[in-house]
Amino acid sequence: IFNMISTRAVRKLMKKKADVAVRHFSTPFSESLYGHGDFLHPTYLPRPGAGKSKSVALIPGTGIGQLLIDSVEEIFNHCDVRLNFEKFVDIKVNDKFAINQVKKCDAVLRGPVNETYETKEDIFLPQRLDLYAYIVHAFSIPGINTRHKNIDIVVIRENSEGEYSTIEHEVLSGVVESIKVTTKAKSLRIAEYAFEYANITNRSKITCVHKANIIKKGDGDFLNAARQVSESYPRIKLEEMIVDAACMNLITHPDSFEVMLLPNLYGSIIGNVVAGLVGGPGIAPGANIGKSVGMFEQGARCSGLSKLKSENANPTAFILAAC
């Protein structure tokens, strides 16, 4: 149980319940708990076979991607991490064989993708693998000079629909419609993931970011899904905030946020904002999570083409994501 509780929660529990805990544990065990810190570092109990080597698909992407992957491989090889890397030079939208091979892996490690006006390379793989939750964890790292300190924000973004459904058509010459798709099932799914994450990691508040004052149907349904799921988690406060105000408050008071739940496009923008708050695209790690596989990458999807011929590319976010 304690493997799922953050250190902050354990310390709070120890402070409030220490006397009760000591009465229920035997003396030698309680001395070990409080005297040697074992309570803060509980024993890890793996599943049988959990120590077997795992297969990880390596996708370098574009720009500095290969440099980042080289850094991770060097560190993991030095630490004797039991992983089998399967390298994919490039995966195209219609490459069914490569996509099926990726699906067989236990995890995916992908370098940044140079998304252009003509391509959709950045979004097709998460959609093919049904990686419906995109997470960016932005936290202050000692030694990195930033305007704000003590930031610890987790951005949870719906990753499968919204504006990224890529449904567009030209009604007539010079008039284009782009359709934003919002479904109740997928809104409930990402809201459940966000509240489950907050509950397991002992977060006390989720901020649902929306534009329901204007987009009453689409964002309204997304907001209602968050409200519905929140009823099952009375310990966690649901805060509702319009995306305009969220951007302003992130810049002025980022320490007021814990977990942020957002539709796809807002999540893409806010994810880059929080990465910038803690030092830039090379600092905040990111992950795409689905039911059967996870894909790990930088939190800010910046290909860093300007850094390609230099040694200034920062692998911190990529290393943290890989770990």
C-alpha positions as a LaTeX table, in Angstrom:
\begin{tabular}{lrrr}
\hline
Residue & $x$ (\AA) & $y$ (\AA) & $z$ (\AA) \\
\hline
Ile1 & 0.00 & 0.00 & 0.00 \\
Phe2 & 2.72 & 2.42 & 0.97 \\
Asn3 & 4.39 & 2.00 & $-2.43$ \\
Met4 & 1.48 & 4.05 & $-3.79$ \\
Ile5 & 1.74 & 6.85 & $-1.22$ \\
Ser6 & 4.10 & 9.78 & $-1.69$ \\
Thr7 & 6.80 & 10.58 & 0.86 \\
Arg8 & 4.95 & 13.78 & 1.70 \\
Ala9 & 1.84 & 11.78 & 2.62 \\
Val10 & 3.83 & 9.29 & 4.68 \\
Arg11 & 5.48 & 12.05 & 6.69 \\
Lys12 & 2.10 & 13.64 & 7.35 \\
Leu13 & 0.71 & 10.25 & 8.38 \\
Met14 & 3.65 & 9.64 & 10.71 \\
Lys15 & 3.21 & 13.00 & 12.38 \\
Lys16 & $-0.51$ & 12.56 & 13.04 \\
Lys17 & $-0.68$ & 8.84 & 13.72 \\
Ala18 & 2.70 & 7.98 & 15.21 \\
Asp19 & 1.36 & 7.19 & 18.68 \\
Val20 & $-1.38$ & 4.93 & 17.33 \\
Ala21 & 1.04 & 3.19 & 14.99 \\
Val22 & 3.53 & 2.48 & 17.78 \\
Arg23 & 0.82 & 0.86 & 19.90 \\
His24 & $-0.16$ & $-1.47$ & 17.03 \\
Phe25 & 3.34 & $-2.52$ & 15.94 \\
Ser26 & 5.71 & $-4.63$ & 17.96 \\
Thr27 & 8.56 & $-2.74$ & 19.58 \\
Pro28 & 11.44 & $-3.97$ & 17.35 \\
Phe29 & 9.45 & $-3.26$ & 14.19 \\
Ser30 & 8.35 & 0.19 & 15.31 \\
Glu31 & 11.93 & 1.07 & 16.20 \\
Ser32 & 12.99 & 0.03 & 12.74 \\
Leu33 & 10.23 & 2.12 & 11.20 \\
Tyr34 & 10.99 & 5.34 & 12.99 \\
Gly35 & 14.63 & 4.90 & 13.91 \\
His36 & 16.05 & 3.89 & 10.54 \\
Gly37 & 13.65 & 5.44 & 8.04 \\
Asp38 & 12.35 & 2.14 & 6.64 \\
Phe39 & 8.84 & 3.54 & 6.82 \\
Leu40 & 9.81 & 6.14 & 4.22 \\
His41 & 11.47 & 3.52 & 2.00 \\
Pro42 & 9.10 & 0.53 & 2.00 \\
Thr43 & 10.10 & $-2.84$ & 0.65 \\
Tyr44 & 9.38 & $-3.24$ & $-3.05$ \\
Leu45 & 7.46 & $-6.46$ & $-3.74$ \\
Pro46 & 7.70 & $-7.31$ & $-7.44$ \\
Arg47 & 5.48 & $-9.65$ & $-9.38$ \\
Pro48 & 7.04 & $-13.00$ & $-10.31$ \\
Gly49 & 9.02 & $-12.45$ & $-13.49$ \\
Ala50 & 9.12 & $-8.68$ & $-13.08$ \\
Gly51 & 12.92 & $-8.78$ & $-13.19$ \\
Lys52 & 13.03 & $-10.24$ & $-16.67$ \\
Ser53 & 14.47 & $-8.11$ & $-19.43$ \\
Lys54 & 11.92 & $-5.83$ & $-21.08$ \\
Ser55 & 11.76 & $-4.80$ & $-24.71$ \\
Val56 & 11.72 & $-1.08$ & $-25.49$ \\
Ala57 & 11.13 & 0.41 & $-28.91$ \\
Leu58 & 13.55 & 3.26 & $-29.65$ \\
Ile59 & 12.28 & 5.85 & $-32.12$ \\
Pro60 & 14.82 & 8.69 & $-32.59$ \\
Gly61 & 12.37 & 11.06 & $-34.26$ \\
Thr62 & 14.00 & 14.11 & $-35.84$ \\
Gly63 & 16.38 & 16.88 & $-34.88$ \\
Ile64 & 18.20 & 16.13 & $-31.63$ \\
Gly65 & 16.32 & 12.87 & $-31.09$ \\
Gln66 & 19.28 & 10.60 & $-31.85$ \\
Leu67 & 21.50 & 12.61 & $-29.50$ \\
Leu68 & 18.98 & 12.15 & $-26.69$ \\
Ile69 & 18.61 & 8.44 & $-27.31$ \\
Asp70 & 22.40 & 8.02 & $-27.33$ \\
Ser71 & 22.54 & 9.65 & $-23.88$ \\
Val72 & 19.93 & 7.27 & $-22.46$ \\
Glu73 & 21.57 & 4.19 & $-23.99$ \\
Glu74 & 24.97 & 5.16 & $-22.57$ \\
Ile75 & 23.56 & 5.66 & $-19.06$ \\
Phe76 & 21.47 & 2.49 & $-19.11$ \\
Asn77 & 24.33 & 0.36 & $-20.42$ \\
His78 & 26.62 & 1.71 & $-17.71$ \\
Cys79 & 24.01 & 0.93 & $-15.03$ \\
Asp80 & 23.34 & $-2.52$ & $-16.49$ \\
Val81 & 19.61 & $-1.84$ & $-16.89$ \\
Arg82 & 17.92 & $-5.00$ & $-18.17$ \\
Leu83 & 16.33 & $-3.72$ & $-21.36$ \\
Asn84 & 16.38 & $-4.91$ & $-24.94$ \\
Phe85 & 16.27 & $-1.95$ & $-27.29$ \\
Glu86 & 14.56 & $-2.41$ & $-30.63$ \\
Lys87 & 15.48 & 0.47 & $-32.89$ \\
Phe88 & 13.17 & 1.94 & $-35.50$ \\
Val89 & 14.77 & 4.48 & $-37.80$ \\
Asp90 & 11.48 & 5.96 & $-38.92$ \\
Ile91 & 7.81 & 4.99 & $-38.79$ \\
Lys92 & 5.35 & 6.26 & $-41.33$ \\
Val93 & 1.60 & 6.53 & $-40.94$ \\
Asn94 & 0.89 & 3.60 & $-43.29$ \\
Asp95 & 3.71 & 1.34 & $-42.10$ \\
Lys96 & 1.50 & $-1.35$ & $-40.54$ \\
Phe97 & 4.35 & $-3.82$ & $-40.03$ \\
Ala98 & 6.46 & $-1.36$ & $-38.00$ \\
Ile99 & 3.45 & $-0.27$ & $-35.94$ \\
Asn100 & 2.62 & $-3.90$ & $-35.11$ \\
Gln101 & 6.23 & $-4.48$ & $-34.05$ \\
Val102 & 6.06 & $-1.46$ & $-31.74$ \\
Lys103 & 2.84 & $-2.79$ & $-30.20$ \\
Lys104 & 4.69 & $-5.96$ & $-29.18$ \\
Cys105 & 7.18 & $-3.98$ & $-27.07$ \\
Asp106 & 6.71 & $-3.30$ & $-23.37$ \\
Ala107 & 7.34 & 0.43 & $-23.78$ \\
Val108 & 8.32 & 3.04 & $-26.33$ \\
Leu109 & 10.99 & 5.73 & $-26.04$ \\
Arg110 & 10.59 & 8.40 & $-28.70$ \\
Gly111 & 12.70 & 11.41 & $-29.54$ \\
Pro112 & 11.10 & 14.71 & $-30.51$ \\
Val113 & 9.32 & 14.87 & $-33.85$ \\
Asn114 & 9.62 & 17.81 & $-36.22$ \\
Glu115 & 5.93 & 18.47 & $-36.81$ \\
Thr116 & 5.34 & 20.52 & $-39.95$ \\
Tyr117 & 2.41 & 22.09 & $-41.73$ \\
Glu118 & 2.23 & 19.17 & $-44.15$ \\
Thr119 & 2.62 & 16.22 & $-41.75$ \\
Lys120 & 0.89 & 14.59 & $-38.79$ \\
Glu121 & 3.82 & 12.48 & $-37.61$ \\
Asp122 & 3.56 & 13.80 & $-34.05$ \\
Ile123 & 0.07 & 12.50 & $-33.35$ \\
Phe124 & $-0.51$ & 9.40 & $-35.45$ \\
Leu125 & 1.48 & 6.94 & $-33.30$ \\
Pro126 & $-0.25$ & 7.80 & $-29.99$ \\
Gln127 & $-3.57$ & 7.44 & $-31.79$ \\
Arg128 & $-2.60$ & 4.07 & $-33.30$ \\
Leu129 & $-1.51$ & 2.78 & $-29.89$ \\
Asp130 & $-4.50$ & 4.37 & $-28.10$ \\
Leu131 & $-2.28$ & 6.35 & $-25.76$ \\
Tyr132 & $-5.09$ & 8.49 & $-24.47$ \\
Ala133 & $-3.36$ & 10.28 & $-21.59$ \\
Tyr134 & $-0.45$ & 12.65 & $-22.19$ \\
Ile135 & 1.37 & 13.69 & $-19.02$ \\
Val136 & 3.92 & 16.43 & $-18.46$ \\
His137 & 5.54 & 16.68 & $-15.03$ \\
Ala138 & 7.14 & 20.08 & $-14.50$ \\
Phe139 & 9.05 & 20.49 & $-11.26$ \\
Ser140 & 11.78 & 22.79 & $-10.00$ \\
Ile141 & 15.27 & 21.32 & $-10.07$ \\
Pro142 & 17.91 & 22.79 & $-7.73$ \\
Gly143 & 20.62 & 24.64 & $-9.63$ \\
Ile144 & 18.41 & 25.71 & $-12.54$ \\
Asn145 & 17.83 & 29.44 & $-12.39$ \\
Thr146 & 14.15 & 30.19 & $-12.96$ \\
Arg147 & 11.86 & 33.06 & $-12.00$ \\
His148 & 9.59 & 30.84 & $-9.85$ \\
Lys149 & 10.67 & 28.27 & $-7.27$ \\
Asn150 & 8.99 & 25.21 & $-5.73$ \\
Ile151 & 6.98 & 24.34 & $-8.85$ \\
Asp152 & 5.48 & 20.86 & $-8.96$ \\
Ile153 & 2.77 & 20.64 & $-11.63$ \\
Val154 & 1.42 & 17.59 & $-13.43$ \\
Val155 & $-0.42$ & 18.31 & $-16.68$ \\
Ile156 & $-2.79$ & 15.53 & $-17.79$ \\
Arg157 & $-4.05$ & 16.04 & $-21.31$ \\
Glu158 & $-6.68$ & 14.11 & $-23.28$ \\
Asn159 & $-4.61$ & 12.79 & $-26.18$ \\
Ser160 & $-6.99$ & 11.14 & $-28.64$ \\
Glu161 & $-9.61$ & 13.61 & $-29.85$ \\
Gly162 & $-10.56$ & 17.30 & $-29.67$ \\
Glu163 & $-8.92$ & 19.53 & $-32.26$ \\
Tyr164 & $-6.39$ & 16.76 & $-32.93$ \\
Ser165 & $-9.07$ & 14.61 & $-34.55$ \\
Thr166 & $-7.77$ & 16.27 & $-37.77$ \\
Ile167 & $-11.23$ & 16.41 & $-39.33$ \\
Glu168 & $-11.21$ & 19.36 & $-41.69$ \\
His169 & $-12.85$ & 20.27 & $-44.97$ \\
Glu170 & $-13.27$ & 23.22 & $-47.25$ \\
Val171 & $-16.92$ & 24.20 & $-47.40$ \\
Leu172 & $-16.31$ & 26.45 & $-50.35$ \\
Ser173 & $-13.37$ & 28.35 & $-51.73$ \\
Gly174 & $-11.70$ & 30.26 & $-48.90$ \\
Val175 & $-13.94$ & 28.82 & $-46.16$ \\
Val176 & $-12.60$ & 25.95 & $-44.03$ \\
Glu177 & $-14.20$ & 24.07 & $-41.16$ \\
Ser178 & $-12.10$ & 22.29 & $-38.53$ \\
Ile179 & $-14.14$ & 19.97 & $-36.33$ \\
Lys180 & $-13.42$ & 19.55 & $-32.63$ \\
Val181 & $-14.63$ & 16.14 & $-31.47$ \\
Thr182 & $-15.53$ & 15.59 & $-27.81$ \\
Thr183 & $-17.08$ & 12.32 & $-26.63$ \\
Lys184 & $-18.45$ & 11.54 & $-23.20$ \\
Ala185 & $-16.68$ & 8.18 & $-23.01$ \\
Lys186 & $-13.22$ & 9.59 & $-23.67$ \\
Ser187 & $-13.81$ & 12.61 & $-21.44$ \\
Leu188 & $-14.79$ & 10.31 & $-18.57$ \\
Arg189 & $-11.78$ & 8.09 & $-19.30$ \\
Ile190 & $-9.23$ & 10.89 & $-19.01$ \\
Ala191 & $-10.98$ & 12.40 & $-15.98$ \\
Glu192 & $-10.89$ & 9.03 & $-14.22$ \\
Tyr193 & $-7.18$ & 8.71 & $-14.99$ \\
Ala194 & $-6.48$ & 12.20 & $-13.61$ \\
Phe195 & $-8.35$ & 11.60 & $-10.36$ \\
Glu196 & $-6.83$ & 8.16 & $-9.95$ \\
Tyr197 & $-3.37$ & 9.67 & $-10.44$ \\
Ala198 & $-4.06$ & 12.44 & $-7.94$ \\
Asn199 & $-5.39$ & 9.94 & $-5.40$ \\
Ile200 & $-2.42$ & 7.58 & $-5.69$ \\
Thr201 & 0.16 & 10.37 & $-5.52$ \\
Asn202 & $-1.63$ & 12.18 & $-2.67$ \\
Arg203 & $-2.45$ & 15.34 & $-4.61$ \\
Ser204 & $-5.23$ & 17.37 & $-3.08$ \\
Lys205 & $-6.48$ & 19.41 & $-6.04$ \\
Ile206 & $-7.21$ & 19.03 & $-9.74$ \\
Thr207 & $-7.70$ & 22.09 & $-11.93$ \\
Cys208 & $-9.93$ & 21.38 & $-14.91$ \\
Val209 & $-9.07$ & 23.86 & $-17.65$ \\
His210 & $-11.79$ & 24.63 & $-20.21$ \\
Lys211 & $-13.51$ & 27.22 & $-22.38$ \\
Ala212 & $-17.06$ & 26.12 & $-21.60$ \\
Asn213 & $-18.23$ & 29.73 & $-21.40$ \\
Ile214 & $-17.86$ & 29.85 & $-25.20$ \\
Ile215 & $-17.64$ & 26.21 & $-26.38$ \\
Lys216 & $-20.66$ & 25.17 & $-24.34$ \\
Lys217 & $-21.24$ & 21.75 & $-25.86$ \\
Gly218 & $-17.70$ & 20.42 & $-26.39$ \\
Asp219 & $-15.88$ & 21.88 & $-23.41$ \\
Gly220 & $-19.10$ & 21.77 & $-21.41$ \\
Asp221 & $-19.24$ & 17.99 & $-21.75$ \\
Phe222 & $-15.55$ & 17.71 & $-20.84$ \\
Leu223 & $-16.15$ & 19.79 & $-17.70$ \\
Asn224 & $-19.24$ & 17.77 & $-16.77$ \\
Ala225 & $-17.21$ & 14.56 & $-17.05$ \\
Ala226 & $-14.68$ & 15.95 & $-14.55$ \\
Arg227 & $-17.50$ & 16.91 & $-12.20$ \\
Gln228 & $-19.05$ & 13.45 & $-12.45$ \\
Val229 & $-15.80$ & 11.61 & $-11.71$ \\
Ser230 & $-14.92$ & 14.00 & $-8.86$ \\
Glu231 & $-17.94$ & 12.77 & $-6.90$ \\
Ser232 & $-16.12$ & 9.47 & $-6.38$ \\
Tyr233 & $-13.07$ & 11.25 & $-4.94$ \\
Pro234 & $-14.34$ & 13.51 & $-2.13$ \\
Arg235 & $-10.82$ & 14.06 & $-0.75$ \\
Ile236 & $-9.68$ & 15.75 & $-3.96$ \\
Lys237 & $-10.86$ & 19.28 & $-4.69$ \\
Leu238 & $-12.00$ & 20.01 & $-8.25$ \\
Glu239 & $-11.14$ & 23.54 & $-9.35$ \\
Glu240 & $-12.64$ & 24.85 & $-12.60$ \\
Met241 & $-10.71$ & 27.46 & $-14.54$ \\
Ile242 & $-11.13$ & 29.05 & $-17.97$ \\
Val243 & $-8.04$ & 28.56 & $-20.12$ \\
Asp244 & $-7.38$ & 32.32 & $-20.35$ \\
Ala245 & $-7.20$ & 32.64 & $-16.57$ \\
Ala246 & $-5.18$ & 29.44 & $-16.29$ \\
Cys247 & $-2.45$ & 30.86 & $-18.54$ \\
Met248 & $-2.27$ & 34.08 & $-16.51$ \\
Asn249 & $-2.21$ & 32.27 & $-13.15$ \\
Leu250 & 0.48 & 29.88 & $-14.36$ \\
Ile251 & 2.76 & 32.80 & $-15.08$ \\
Thr252 & 1.97 & 34.72 & $-11.86$ \\
His253 & 1.30 & 31.96 & $-9.31$ \\
Pro254 & 2.44 & 28.57 & $-10.66$ \\
Asp255 & 2.77 & 27.18 & $-7.13$ \\
Ser256 & $-1.04$ & 27.26 & $-6.81$ \\
Phe257 & $-1.41$ & 24.33 & $-9.24$ \\
Glu258 & $-1.00$ & 20.64 & $-8.51$ \\
Val259 & $-2.68$ & 18.57 & $-11.22$ \\
Met260 & $-4.17$ & 20.12 & $-14.36$ \\
Leu261 & $-6.76$ & 18.27 & $-16.46$ \\
Leu262 & $-7.20$ & 19.57 & $-19.99$ \\
Pro263 & $-8.64$ & 18.80 & $-23.43$ \\
Asn264 & $-6.15$ & 18.10 & $-26.19$ \\
Leu265 & $-5.25$ & 21.50 & $-27.63$ \\
Tyr266 & $-5.19$ & 23.37 & $-24.30$ \\
Gly267 & $-3.03$ & 20.59 & $-22.88$ \\
Ser268 & $-0.54$ & 20.92 & $-25.72$ \\
Ile269 & $-0.16$ & 24.64 & $-25.07$ \\
Ile270 & $-0.13$ & 24.47 & $-21.26$ \\
Gly271 & 2.32 & 21.56 & $-21.32$ \\
Asn272 & 4.84 & 23.75 & $-23.11$ \\
Val273 & 4.16 & 26.67 & $-20.75$ \\
Val274 & 4.92 & 24.64 & $-17.61$ \\
Ala275 & 8.05 & 23.21 & $-19.23$ \\
Gly276 & 9.22 & 26.76 & $-19.85$ \\
Leu277 & 8.52 & 27.72 & $-16.23$ \\
Val278 & 10.97 & 25.12 & $-14.92$ \\
Gly279 & 13.73 & 25.75 & $-17.43$ \\
Gly280 & 12.72 & 24.86 & $-20.98$ \\
Pro281 & 11.92 & 21.88 & $-23.23$ \\
Gly282 & 14.98 & 19.98 & $-22.05$ \\
Ile283 & 13.84 & 19.85 & $-18.41$ \\
Ala284 & 10.27 & 18.51 & $-18.05$ \\
Pro285 & 9.67 & 14.81 & $-18.84$ \\
Gly286 & 6.55 & 13.56 & $-20.59$ \\
Ala287 & 4.66 & 10.32 & $-21.18$ \\
Asn288 & 1.83 & 8.97 & $-23.31$ \\
Ile289 & $-0.12$ & 6.36 & $-21.36$ \\
Gly290 & $-2.59$ & 3.75 & $-22.58$ \\
Lys291 & $-4.00$ & 0.50 & $-21.25$ \\
Ser292 & $-1.32$ & $-1.78$ & $-22.68$ \\
Val293 & 1.76 & 0.33 & $-23.41$ \\
Gly294 & 3.40 & 3.65 & $-22.59$ \\
Met295 & 5.46 & 5.97 & $-24.77$ \\
Phe296 & 7.95 & 8.25 & $-23.04$ \\
Glu297 & 9.47 & 11.44 & $-24.40$ \\
Gln298 & 10.17 & 15.09 & $-23.63$ \\
Gly299 & 7.28 & 16.94 & $-22.05$ \\
Ala300 & 7.63 & 19.74 & $-24.60$ \\
Arg301 & 7.71 & 18.32 & $-28.11$ \\
Cys302 & 10.55 & 20.45 & $-29.43$ \\
Ser303 & 12.75 & 18.86 & $-32.10$ \\
Gly304 & 15.63 & 21.26 & $-31.41$ \\
Leu305 & 16.77 & 21.51 & $-35.01$ \\
Ser306 & 18.77 & 24.64 & $-34.12$ \\
Lys307 & 20.78 & 22.54 & $-31.63$ \\
Leu308 & 21.50 & 19.69 & $-34.06$ \\
Lys309 & 25.06 & 20.71 & $-34.90$ \\
Ser310 & 25.98 & 21.76 & $-31.38$ \\
Glu311 & 26.49 & 20.08 & $-28.02$ \\
Asn312 & 23.98 & 22.29 & $-26.22$ \\
Ala313 & 20.99 & 19.95 & $-26.41$ \\
Asn314 & 19.80 & 19.19 & $-22.87$ \\
Pro315 & 18.96 & 15.49 & $-22.36$ \\
Thr316 & 17.57 & 15.93 & $-18.81$ \\
Ala317 & 13.87 & 15.68 & $-19.73$ \\
Phe318 & 14.50 & 12.67 & $-21.94$ \\
Ile319 & 16.56 & 10.87 & $-19.30$ \\
Leu320 & 13.90 & 11.53 & $-16.64$ \\
Ala321 & 11.20 & 10.27 & $-19.00$ \\
Ala322 & 13.19 & 7.10 & $-19.73$ \\
Cys323 & 13.69 & 6.39 & $-16.03$ \\
\hline
\end{tabular}
